[in-house]
Amino acid sequence: MSAMTPPPAPIVLEKKTVAAMVAIYCHDHHDQRNGLCAECQALLSYSHGRLDRCPYGGEKPVCRECPIHCYRPTERAAMRGVMRHAGPKMLLRHPWLALLHLWKERVRRRPQRKSPTRPRSDAAERIEASR
């Protein structure tokens, strides 16, 4: 996706949901009243960068159902902690974002993994020919 092309609406919604969850987590754990601490801001920036590069675009499933795990292990563990803490609180603080996320989690099917097309090897062709 180029810098001039706006992201698809589901990606924008996902960014809002992640930002709300990180804000709740940072407020509760890092005692931040206004804005985010440096650690949470870095996690949010990383998350938004990953969403911008999502190969599924508008058809993106929730991260738990996605066949591609695009987060590095440390960021994935940090985001899992954020979601575990902020997820239940989202229904009270951001009910529409929470309900849309739950709906998306229940309705969207797990997409097929996009694999690059590779030319077949000579060995694969010989095996198929011998059948």
C-alpha positions as CSV (number, residue, x, y, z in Angstrom):
1,M,0.0,0.0,0.0
2,S,1.5,3.3,-1.0
3,A,1.7,6.3,1.2
4,M,-0.9,8.1,-0.9
5,T,-3.5,5.3,-0.8
6,P,-5.7,5.5,2.3
7,P,-6.0,2.2,4.2
8,P,-9.2,0.1,3.8
9,A,-11.9,0.9,6.3
10,P,-11.4,-2.4,8.3
11,I,-7.8,-1.5,8.8
12,V,-8.7,2.0,10.1
13,L,-11.2,0.4,12.5
14,E,-8.6,-2.1,13.7
15,K,-6.1,0.8,14.3
16,K,-8.7,2.6,16.4
17,T,-9.4,-0.6,18.4
18,V,-5.8,-1.3,19.0
19,A,-5.2,2.4,20.0
20,A,-8.1,2.3,22.5
21,M,-6.7,-1.0,24.0
22,V,-3.2,0.3,24.4
23,A,-4.5,3.6,26.0
24,I,-6.5,1.6,28.5
25,Y,-3.5,-0.6,29.3
26,C,-1.1,2.3,29.6
27,H,-3.4,4.3,31.8
28,D,-3.9,1.3,34.2
29,H,-0.3,0.0,34.2
30,H,2.0,2.9,33.7
31,D,-0.1,5.6,35.4
32,Q,-0.3,7.7,32.3
33,R,-3.1,10.3,32.5
34,N,-2.6,12.0,29.2
35,G,-1.2,10.2,26.2
36,L,1.0,7.1,26.2
37,C,4.3,6.3,27.7
38,A,7.3,5.7,25.4
39,E,7.0,1.9,25.6
40,C,3.3,1.9,24.8
41,Q,3.7,4.4,22.0
42,A,6.4,2.2,20.5
43,L,4.1,-0.8,20.6
44,L,1.2,1.2,19.1
45,S,3.5,2.5,16.3
46,Y,4.7,-1.0,15.6
47,S,1.1,-2.3,15.5
48,H,0.0,0.4,13.1
49,G,3.0,-0.4,10.9
50,R,2.1,-4.0,10.8
51,L,-1.6,-3.2,10.0
52,D,-0.4,-0.9,7.1
53,R,1.5,-3.8,5.6
54,C,-1.2,-6.5,6.1
55,P,-1.4,-8.7,3.0
56,Y,-5.1,-9.3,3.6
57,G,-6.0,-5.6,3.6
58,G,-9.8,-5.1,3.9
59,E,-10.3,-8.9,4.4
60,K,-8.0,-9.0,7.4
61,P,-9.2,-11.4,10.1
62,V,-8.6,-10.8,13.8
63,C,-5.0,-11.5,14.7
64,R,-5.8,-14.7,16.6
65,E,-7.3,-16.3,13.5
66,C,-4.7,-15.0,11.0
67,P,-2.5,-17.7,9.5
68,I,0.4,-15.2,9.2
69,H,1.9,-14.1,12.5
70,C,3.5,-10.8,11.5
71,Y,4.5,-9.6,14.9
72,R,8.0,-10.3,16.4
73,P,7.7,-12.6,19.5
74,T,8.4,-9.8,22.0
75,E,5.8,-7.4,20.5
76,R,3.3,-10.3,20.1
77,A,3.7,-11.2,23.8
78,A,3.3,-7.5,24.8
79,M,0.2,-7.1,22.6
80,R,-1.3,-10.3,24.0
81,G,-0.9,-8.8,27.5
82,V,-2.5,-5.5,26.4
83,M,-5.5,-7.4,24.9
84,R,-5.9,-9.6,27.9
85,H,-6.0,-6.6,30.2
86,A,-7.9,-4.2,28.1
87,G,-10.3,-6.5,26.2
88,P,-12.9,-6.9,29.0
89,K,-12.8,-3.2,29.8
90,M,-13.5,-2.3,26.2
91,L,-17.2,-3.2,26.5
92,L,-17.6,-0.4,29.1
93,R,-15.2,2.2,27.7
94,H,-15.5,1.7,23.9
95,P,-18.6,-0.5,23.4
96,W,-19.0,0.0,19.6
97,L,-15.3,-0.9,19.0
98,A,-15.6,-3.9,21.3
99,L,-18.8,-5.2,19.7
100,L,-17.5,-4.7,16.2
101,H,-14.3,-6.6,17.1
102,L,-16.3,-9.4,18.7
103,W,-18.6,-9.6,15.6
104,K,-15.6,-9.7,13.3
105,E,-14.1,-12.5,15.4
106,R,-17.2,-14.6,15.2
107,V,-18.2,-14.0,11.6
108,R,-15.0,-13.8,9.6
109,R,-13.6,-17.1,8.4
110,R,-9.9,-17.9,8.7
111,P,-8.4,-16.9,5.3
112,Q,-6.2,-19.2,3.3
113,R,-2.6,-18.4,3.6
114,K,-1.2,-16.5,0.7
115,S,1.8,-18.4,-0.6
116,P,4.1,-17.2,-3.3
117,T,3.9,-19.2,-6.5
118,R,7.1,-21.2,-7.1
119,P,8.1,-23.0,-10.3
120,R,7.9,-26.8,-9.9
121,S,11.2,-28.6,-9.6
122,D,12.2,-31.3,-12.1
123,A,12.0,-33.9,-9.3
124,A,8.3,-33.0,-8.6
125,E,7.5,-33.3,-12.3
126,R,9.3,-36.7,-12.5
127,I,7.3,-38.0,-9.5
128,E,4.0,-36.8,-11.1
129,A,4.9,-38.4,-14.4
130,S,5.6,-41.7,-12.8
131,R,2.1,-42.0,-11.4
